[in-house]
Amino acid sequence: MQNVINAYKARTNFGELLNEVSYQKKSIVIQRANKDMAALVPMEIFQAIVDVPENGIELYSNQRIAEFEKADAISADLKQKLDSII
């Protein structure tokens, strides 16, 4: 279950919330007018989110593109061999 607190209570109990997040490894959602606005998360979670290698997404995309191009070349080669047999 998610810990949810409204913005006013978060402001008035900020030190306590920091302790819960830091020492008890809780995540807390802060709401304003019953709308999720932000979250307090332990540093380990934050670091995992922001420590994505530079260009990590592009490198993965380029790798996948290369794999698709290789598969396409193999498919074209197989089609050509089948056409020559038939």
Backbone bond lengths (Angstrom), bond angles and torsions (degrees), N, CA, C in turn:
res aa  C-N    CA-C-N  psi(-1)  N-CA   C-N-CA  omega(-1)  CA-C   N-CA-C  phi
1 M - - - 1.461 - - 1.530 108.67 -
2 Q 1.304 115.20 139.16 1.450 122.46 -178.84 1.521 110.62 -81.49
3 N 1.327 116.79 138.06 1.460 120.85 173.12 1.519 107.53 -83.81
4 V 1.317 115.98 124.30 1.460 121.25 -178.73 1.525 108.18 -124.23
5 I 1.329 116.16 137.23 1.459 121.38 179.86 1.519 108.13 -141.17
6 N 1.327 116.85 146.28 1.462 118.04 178.28 1.531 109.59 -80.16
7 A 1.312 115.95 161.78 1.466 121.64 -173.01 1.524 112.31 -60.82
8 Y 1.331 117.96 -38.35 1.464 120.59 -179.74 1.533 110.79 -62.48
9 K 1.335 116.33 -47.84 1.468 119.83 179.21 1.525 110.99 -65.47
10 A 1.326 117.11 -33.74 1.462 120.16 177.39 1.532 110.49 -63.67
11 R 1.334 116.80 -41.65 1.471 120.33 178.82 1.524 111.22 -65.07
12 T 1.321 116.24 -43.24 1.464 119.12 -175.16 1.523 113.21 -77.73
13 N 1.331 117.62 -18.79 1.473 121.29 -178.38 1.527 111.79 -122.54
14 F 1.325 117.18 30.23 1.454 120.58 -171.75 1.532 112.81 -59.52
15 G 1.310 117.94 -43.52 1.462 120.76 179.49 1.516 112.50 -60.26
16 E 1.308 116.23 -42.54 1.463 121.08 178.18 1.532 110.44 -64.32
17 L 1.326 116.36 -40.89 1.467 120.38 178.69 1.526 110.63 -63.29
18 L 1.330 116.38 -42.39 1.469 119.89 178.00 1.521 110.91 -58.93
19 N 1.313 117.03 -42.24 1.463 120.03 177.91 1.524 111.97 -62.87
20 E 1.325 117.32 -43.56 1.465 120.89 178.88 1.515 111.07 -60.67
21 V 1.330 115.93 -44.09 1.461 120.31 -178.14 1.526 110.42 -69.80
22 S 1.322 116.77 -45.56 1.457 120.53 -175.11 1.523 112.91 -73.13
23 Y 1.306 118.15 -48.49 1.463 121.12 -173.02 1.520 114.19 -92.36
24 Q 1.338 117.06 -34.73 1.464 120.11 -178.25 1.531 111.97 -97.94
25 K 1.330 115.92 -1.45 1.471 122.75 178.15 1.523 113.12 56.86
26 K 1.329 115.89 37.67 1.455 121.16 176.66 1.525 109.21 -88.73
27 S 1.306 116.17 152.89 1.464 122.51 170.86 1.521 107.23 -109.79
28 I 1.314 116.70 138.21 1.461 121.11 -175.53 1.521 109.38 -129.22
29 V 1.320 115.92 126.95 1.465 121.87 176.26 1.521 108.23 -92.66
30 I 1.324 116.22 132.29 1.466 121.62 178.63 1.523 107.75 -105.04
31 Q 1.331 114.89 127.38 1.468 121.17 -178.38 1.519 111.09 -114.35
32 R 1.316 114.30 150.32 1.461 121.90 169.39 1.524 105.62 -129.68
33 A 1.312 115.94 125.71 1.475 122.16 -177.81 1.539 110.43 53.12
34 N 1.324 116.03 45.47 1.468 123.70 178.49 1.528 113.59 60.53
35 K 1.317 117.20 22.94 1.460 121.81 177.65 1.535 108.13 -117.63
36 D 1.338 116.84 128.61 1.455 120.59 177.50 1.517 109.41 -62.20
37 M 1.349 115.68 124.21 1.463 120.38 -176.67 1.526 112.51 -113.20
38 A 1.327 117.61 -35.23 1.462 121.91 -176.56 1.517 108.49 -161.40
39 A 1.334 114.34 173.36 1.465 119.37 177.36 1.522 109.34 -140.94
40 L 1.305 115.26 142.58 1.458 122.07 170.24 1.519 106.25 -99.81
41 V 1.321 116.34 124.75 1.463 120.46 -178.98 1.526 108.77 -131.86
42 P 1.337 117.24 154.49 1.462 119.62 176.46 1.537 110.48 -59.63
43 M 1.330 115.88 153.09 1.462 121.01 -177.77 1.524 112.26 -58.07
44 E 1.319 117.94 -33.31 1.461 120.41 -179.52 1.524 111.07 -60.84
45 I 1.320 116.02 -40.99 1.458 120.33 178.78 1.519 110.00 -69.36
46 F 1.321 117.08 -44.07 1.458 121.01 179.03 1.522 110.38 -59.39
47 Q 1.329 117.31 -46.96 1.465 120.87 -179.40 1.526 111.19 -62.30
48 A 1.322 117.45 -38.24 1.463 120.28 178.36 1.518 111.32 -63.84
49 I 1.325 116.62 -32.01 1.463 120.85 179.89 1.524 110.98 -75.25
50 V 1.325 117.38 -44.77 1.465 120.01 -173.00 1.522 113.87 -90.40
51 D 1.325 119.17 -15.47 1.462 121.05 -178.46 1.521 112.69 -89.36
52 V 1.313 116.48 48.26 1.456 121.56 174.66 1.529 106.54 -83.27
53 P 1.316 118.94 132.12 1.468 119.49 -179.37 1.525 111.20 -55.41
54 E 1.336 115.12 143.22 1.454 119.72 179.39 1.527 108.77 -57.12
55 N 1.304 116.55 133.98 1.466 123.84 -178.13 1.527 112.66 62.68
56 G 1.329 117.32 18.83 1.456 120.50 -179.29 1.515 112.71 -57.33
57 I 1.301 116.38 -40.41 1.461 119.90 -179.17 1.522 109.70 -68.78
58 E 1.330 117.74 -44.14 1.454 121.02 -179.22 1.524 111.03 -65.22
59 L 1.355 116.81 -40.16 1.454 119.33 178.78 1.514 110.67 -62.52
60 Y 1.311 116.38 -42.78 1.453 119.39 178.22 1.519 109.77 -63.40
61 S 1.312 117.33 -43.47 1.457 120.98 -179.83 1.516 110.50 -62.28
62 N 1.332 117.74 -44.64 1.462 120.62 179.08 1.523 111.25 -63.02
63 Q 1.316 115.87 -38.14 1.463 119.95 177.91 1.523 109.94 -63.67
64 R 1.316 116.72 -45.45 1.475 120.00 -179.96 1.521 110.90 -65.33
65 I 1.326 117.55 -37.97 1.466 120.54 177.71 1.526 109.42 -61.57
66 A 1.327 117.16 -43.76 1.467 120.83 178.74 1.529 110.76 -61.28
67 E 1.326 116.83 -40.77 1.468 120.08 178.21 1.519 111.25 -63.82
68 F 1.325 117.26 -41.92 1.468 120.52 178.34 1.530 111.16 -65.42
69 E 1.335 116.78 -40.45 1.461 119.78 179.13 1.524 110.67 -64.01
70 K 1.323 117.31 -39.04 1.460 121.37 177.74 1.526 110.14 -64.57
71 A 1.325 116.11 -45.25 1.469 120.24 178.83 1.523 110.63 -62.71
72 D 1.327 117.94 -39.39 1.461 121.57 177.91 1.527 110.67 -63.73
73 A 1.345 117.05 -41.22 1.459 120.86 179.24 1.520 110.48 -64.21
74 I 1.320 116.96 -41.94 1.467 120.72 177.99 1.515 110.21 -63.60
75 S 1.317 117.12 -43.21 1.466 121.02 179.13 1.516 111.10 -62.73
76 A 1.321 117.03 -42.70 1.469 120.83 179.22 1.521 110.23 -64.07
77 D 1.338 116.87 -40.79 1.456 121.33 178.93 1.524 110.97 -63.59
78 L 1.330 116.16 -44.72 1.470 119.91 177.75 1.523 112.06 -63.15
79 K 1.307 116.11 -41.08 1.481 120.03 178.66 1.529 109.81 -62.13
80 Q 1.318 116.57 -43.00 1.468 120.55 -179.80 1.526 109.96 -63.40
81 K 1.325 118.13 -42.27 1.467 121.11 179.20 1.527 110.95 -66.01
82 L 1.319 117.36 -40.91 1.471 120.25 178.02 1.515 111.18 -65.06
83 D 1.330 116.86 -40.50 1.471 120.26 178.89 1.520 111.06 -63.38
84 S 1.326 117.21 -36.80 1.472 119.38 -179.63 1.519 111.59 -72.02
85 I 1.329 116.98 -27.95 1.454 120.36 178.10 1.510 110.99 -75.90
86 I 1.306 117.22 -38.66 1.473 122.12 -176.23 1.464 109.58 -81.76
